[in-house]
Amino acid sequence: MSDENDGTRIIGGRKFDFARQVAVMAIVNRTPDSFHDRGSTFALDRALERVAQASAEGADWIDIGGVPFAPGPEVSAAEEIDRVLPVVTAARDLAVVSVDTFRPEVARAVIAAGAGVINDTSGLRDPAMADAVAGTDAQLVITHSLAAPRTPWPSPQYQDVTAEVGAFLRQRVELALSRGVRADQIIIDPGHDLNKNTHHTLDVTRRLDEIAAIGYPLLAAVSNKDFIGETLDAAQQDRLSGTLAAVVFCIMRGARIVRVHDVAASVDAVRMTEAMLGWREPVYTRHNI
C-alpha cells in the first residue's frame, strides 16, 4: 500500500520513499546451481547465515530464490516451497522479504508466511501470478524476459531493445491491473541480461530513464552479470567494481531498488549516491567543522 499524500509505500511493514530512497536487495539462493554463488547457500544453515549477514550489512530487502531463471533440472512447486519457506520465516523480522518465483502457488504460500514482495522474473507468463498477489499487501515485480522459465533463448533479436522492453512492461502492467493488482503494488524490472546479449543490456542500461518513465518503482538486477564480465573481461568472481559502477549508474537513471550479491560494498555505494543526490545526511561531520 502507499501513502496518498507523499507517494511512499509500505512494504513488508516498512516505509520506503522511492522519490528519495534506494532499497538494497540482498540475494540468498537455496539452489545448487545459481549462476554466481554456485550453491554456497543451498544448505539451509548456510542460507540462514547469509540472511543474518545481509541484515547486519544493511540490506533493506532479502530476495530468496528456490529455482534459478536459467535452464536446469526440474524443481517441483512443493520442493521450491520447502526450500524457501524456512528462509522467509527467518528473514521476515530482519528485512523486507522478497521471493523470486514464477509459480502462483509458491507466491501464495510465501505471502501467507510474511513475504512482502513477489519477484516474478517470468514477467507474468502465468497470469495467475497476478491473481495470487491481488488483494494482498505484497508487491509484485514484473520483469522483462522472453523465454519460459528454465528455457534457453539463444541469440535474442530486437529492433529497438529498450523500446521493446518498455512496451512489454507496459503490457504486463496492464495485465496485472486488469486482474486486480493495485498500481501501488507494482514494481518493474527491465531484466538485465535476461534473454539479452551484452549490447542489448548496455543499451537498456544507458536508456534506463525511459523505462523508469513508465511510472513504477524500478528494480535493477545487475549484480555480477555477464554484461559486466564481457565488458571488462572479468571472471565471475571479479566483477564487484563493475557491479558497483552499474548500480550507481542505474540509480542515476531512475532505479530505486538494486539487487546485489555483495551487500556491504553495495550499501556503501548506494548510501553515498543518496547523499550526493541530497537525499541523505552524513552520519556525522567533523572535517573542517
Legacy VTK file of the C-alpha trace (Angstrom):
# vtk DataFile Version 3.0
C-alpha trace
ASCII
DATASET POLYDATA
POINTS 289 float
0.000 0.000 0.000
1.079 3.635 -0.391
0.559 6.954 1.337
-1.612 9.020 -0.998
-0.061 12.240 0.361
3.607 11.618 -0.321
3.838 8.603 -2.616
5.679 6.381 -0.154
4.981 2.668 0.001
4.629 0.402 2.998
6.343 -2.842 2.039
6.688 -5.710 4.468
5.673 -3.339 7.250
8.432 -0.848 6.397
8.128 2.552 4.757
10.044 3.413 1.579
10.051 6.786 -0.160
11.310 5.973 -3.623
11.457 9.658 -4.503
14.427 9.977 -2.138
15.500 6.455 -1.253
17.048 3.377 -2.827
16.412 -0.088 -1.364
19.283 -2.575 -1.386
18.025 -6.100 -2.078
20.354 -8.907 -0.981
20.324 -12.274 -2.757
20.001 -15.591 -0.912
19.557 -18.587 -3.215
18.571 -22.021 -1.895
19.673 -23.616 -5.143
22.637 -25.832 -6.014
23.080 -24.253 -9.461
22.713 -20.468 -9.172
24.927 -18.600 -11.608
27.089 -16.634 -9.140
27.120 -18.291 -5.722
27.208 -21.836 -7.143
25.187 -23.367 -4.346
27.015 -21.725 -1.439
23.693 -21.069 0.341
21.823 -24.171 -0.811
22.098 -25.785 2.622
19.526 -24.318 4.989
22.034 -23.415 7.690
24.178 -21.552 5.162
21.124 -19.723 3.807
20.142 -18.632 7.307
23.708 -17.464 7.993
23.623 -15.397 4.797
20.289 -13.843 5.802
21.737 -12.739 9.144
24.890 -11.442 7.461
22.944 -9.490 4.831
20.804 -7.880 7.509
23.870 -6.945 9.563
25.462 -5.409 6.460
22.478 -3.144 5.910
20.260 -4.900 3.365
16.775 -3.399 3.188
15.284 -6.373 1.343
16.332 -10.016 1.117
15.407 -11.858 -2.095
15.086 -15.613 -1.598
15.181 -17.958 -4.566
14.438 -21.662 -4.810
14.686 -22.113 -8.592
17.153 -20.300 -10.912
15.963 -18.462 -14.029
18.459 -20.354 -16.200
17.804 -23.836 -17.614
18.409 -26.735 -15.264
16.854 -29.763 -13.560
13.137 -29.677 -12.827
12.190 -28.496 -9.343
8.600 -29.142 -8.267
6.482 -26.462 -6.643
6.459 -28.489 -3.421
10.254 -28.667 -3.391
10.519 -24.945 -4.140
8.237 -24.154 -1.198
10.271 -26.449 1.060
13.427 -24.609 0.037
12.230 -21.042 0.509
9.639 -21.134 3.300
12.007 -21.609 6.284
14.191 -18.791 4.976
11.174 -16.496 4.617
10.230 -17.241 8.215
13.750 -16.486 9.440
14.168 -13.287 7.423
10.791 -11.595 7.843
11.736 -9.815 11.102
15.110 -8.639 9.759
14.221 -7.067 6.411
11.574 -6.945 3.721
11.346 -10.464 2.328
11.136 -10.969 -1.415
10.738 -14.354 -3.067
11.976 -14.948 -6.608
9.397 -17.288 -8.133
7.283 -17.731 -11.255
4.700 -20.037 -9.617
1.425 -18.656 -8.215
1.143 -21.462 -5.659
4.574 -20.597 -4.285
3.632 -16.921 -4.183
0.519 -17.681 -2.138
2.478 -19.804 0.345
5.216 -17.252 0.942
2.845 -14.282 1.171
0.961 -16.182 3.872
4.302 -16.699 5.642
5.165 -12.997 5.605
6.856 -12.246 2.275
6.329 -8.635 1.227
7.450 -8.951 -2.401
6.958 -11.493 -5.180
9.772 -11.191 -7.728
8.449 -12.794 -10.927
11.301 -12.951 -13.428
8.974 -14.558 -15.987
7.029 -11.316 -16.456
3.601 -12.787 -15.611
3.957 -15.599 -18.124
1.349 -17.257 -15.911
-1.301 -14.543 -15.386
-2.470 -16.404 -12.276
0.546 -14.847 -10.555
-1.338 -11.556 -10.640
-4.320 -13.298 -9.038
-2.063 -14.585 -6.247
-0.881 -11.066 -5.412
-4.164 -9.198 -5.944
-5.959 -8.470 -2.697
-2.808 -8.776 -0.588
-0.342 -6.182 0.669
2.537 -7.793 -1.250
4.415 -6.047 -4.038
4.756 -7.657 -7.480
7.939 -7.275 -9.512
7.188 -7.615 -13.226
10.342 -8.420 -15.190
11.048 -8.392 -18.901
12.041 -11.803 -20.240
11.110 -13.708 -23.381
11.662 -17.384 -22.628
9.531 -19.574 -20.425
11.186 -20.235 -17.058
14.223 -22.531 -17.241
14.187 -22.435 -21.047
17.097 -21.291 -23.265
16.602 -18.424 -25.725
19.694 -18.346 -27.940
20.648 -15.261 -29.982
17.789 -12.934 -28.984
16.905 -10.348 -31.631
15.441 -6.860 -31.156
14.896 -3.916 -33.486
14.997 -1.439 -30.567
15.607 -3.348 -27.373
14.779 -0.565 -24.916
11.554 0.377 -26.689
10.537 -3.290 -26.860
11.324 -3.857 -23.188
9.255 -0.802 -22.303
6.322 -1.960 -24.424
6.433 -5.426 -22.852
6.433 -3.987 -19.326
3.543 -1.629 -20.079
1.505 -4.522 -21.480
2.216 -6.769 -18.490
1.433 -3.959 -16.046
-1.943 -3.553 -17.746
-2.495 -7.298 -17.413
-1.746 -7.135 -13.677
-4.060 -4.166 -13.186
-6.846 -5.917 -15.090
-6.631 -8.848 -12.668
-6.925 -6.727 -9.547
-3.341 -5.849 -8.657
-3.238 -2.257 -7.406
-0.944 0.256 -9.074
0.832 0.804 -5.753
1.772 -2.892 -5.670
3.692 -2.865 -8.949
7.468 -2.701 -9.451
9.115 -3.098 -12.864
12.437 -4.662 -13.822
13.928 -4.451 -17.354
15.639 -7.810 -16.885
19.345 -7.088 -17.334
20.863 -9.996 -19.306
17.596 -11.996 -19.297
17.232 -13.132 -22.924
19.507 -10.247 -23.912
23.114 -10.107 -25.055
25.632 -7.622 -23.651
24.917 -4.965 -26.303
21.200 -5.222 -25.520
21.758 -4.880 -21.782
24.104 -1.916 -22.188
21.510 -0.176 -24.359
18.750 -0.777 -21.803
21.022 0.482 -19.015
22.046 3.570 -20.978
18.376 4.385 -21.596
17.042 3.203 -18.268
15.352 6.563 -17.700
12.940 5.598 -20.495
11.923 2.501 -18.532
11.671 4.464 -15.269
9.337 6.888 -17.039
6.710 4.122 -17.206
5.953 5.357 -13.713
6.517 2.496 -11.280
9.477 1.891 -8.932
12.246 0.302 -10.972
14.392 -2.613 -9.853
17.850 -3.103 -11.387
19.283 -6.617 -11.018
22.807 -6.067 -12.358
24.999 -7.824 -9.808
27.953 -9.747 -11.284
26.116 -10.359 -14.537
27.697 -11.344 -17.823
27.305 -7.912 -19.413
29.770 -6.693 -16.775
32.105 -9.634 -17.279
32.118 -9.288 -21.071
32.566 -5.517 -20.948
35.522 -5.692 -18.539
36.884 -9.144 -19.439
36.261 -10.008 -15.787
35.752 -13.519 -14.412
32.603 -14.305 -12.449
34.186 -13.587 -9.066
35.970 -10.410 -10.235
33.012 -8.205 -11.116
32.428 -6.215 -7.919
33.854 -2.919 -9.158
31.877 -3.222 -12.381
28.768 -4.091 -10.394
29.137 -1.011 -8.190
29.571 1.219 -11.240
26.420 -0.295 -12.782
24.466 0.113 -9.528
25.318 3.811 -9.248
24.656 4.436 -12.959
21.264 2.725 -12.709
20.301 4.836 -9.697
21.186 7.977 -11.624
18.924 6.725 -14.446
15.982 6.031 -12.137
16.442 2.668 -10.380
15.084 2.629 -6.840
15.766 -0.998 -5.860
19.092 -2.684 -6.629
19.545 -6.449 -6.330
23.069 -7.415 -5.246
25.284 -10.228 -4.001
27.946 -8.120 -2.223
25.802 -6.317 0.316
28.252 -4.263 2.380
30.006 -2.679 -0.607
26.719 -2.053 -2.379
25.121 -0.444 0.676
28.072 1.967 0.884
27.799 2.812 -2.814
24.038 3.346 -2.586
24.132 5.450 0.586
26.934 7.608 -0.828
24.926 8.117 -4.006
21.877 9.114 -1.958
23.991 11.651 -0.043
25.441 13.166 -3.218
21.909 13.496 -4.587
20.928 15.377 -1.429
18.621 12.626 -0.167
20.638 11.555 2.896
22.535 13.450 5.599
26.037 12.344 6.605
26.122 10.131 9.695
28.458 12.696 11.293
30.507 15.769 10.299
33.897 16.665 11.802
36.001 17.609 8.799
36.661 21.379 8.763
33.937 21.984 11.335
LINES 1 290
289 0 1 2 3 4 5 6 7 8 9 10 11 12 13 14 15 16 17 18 19 20 21 22 23 24 25 26 27 28 29 30 31 32 33 34 35 36 37 38 39 40 41 42 43 44 45 46 47 48 49 50 51 52 53 54 55 56 57 58 59 60 61 62 63 64 65 66 67 68 69 70 71 72 73 74 75 76 77 78 79 80 81 82 83 84 85 86 87 88 89 90 91 92 93 94 95 96 97 98 99 100 101 102 103 104 105 106 107 108 109 110 111 112 113 114 115 116 117 118 119 120 121 122 123 124 125 126 127 128 129 130 131 132 133 134 135 136 137 138 139 140 141 142 143 144 145 146 147 148 149 150 151 152 153 154 155 156 157 158 159 160 161 162 163 164 165 166 167 168 169 170 171 172 173 174 175 176 177 178 179 180 181 182 183 184 185 186 187 188 189 190 191 192 193 194 195 196 197 198 199 200 201 202 203 204 205 206 207 208 209 210 211 212 213 214 215 216 217 218 219 220 221 222 223 224 225 226 227 228 229 230 231 232 233 234 235 236 237 238 239 240 241 242 243 244 245 246 247 248 249 250 251 252 253 254 255 256 257 258 259 260 261 262 263 264 265 266 267 268 269 270 271 272 273 274 275 276 277 278 279 280 281 282 283 284 285 286 287 288
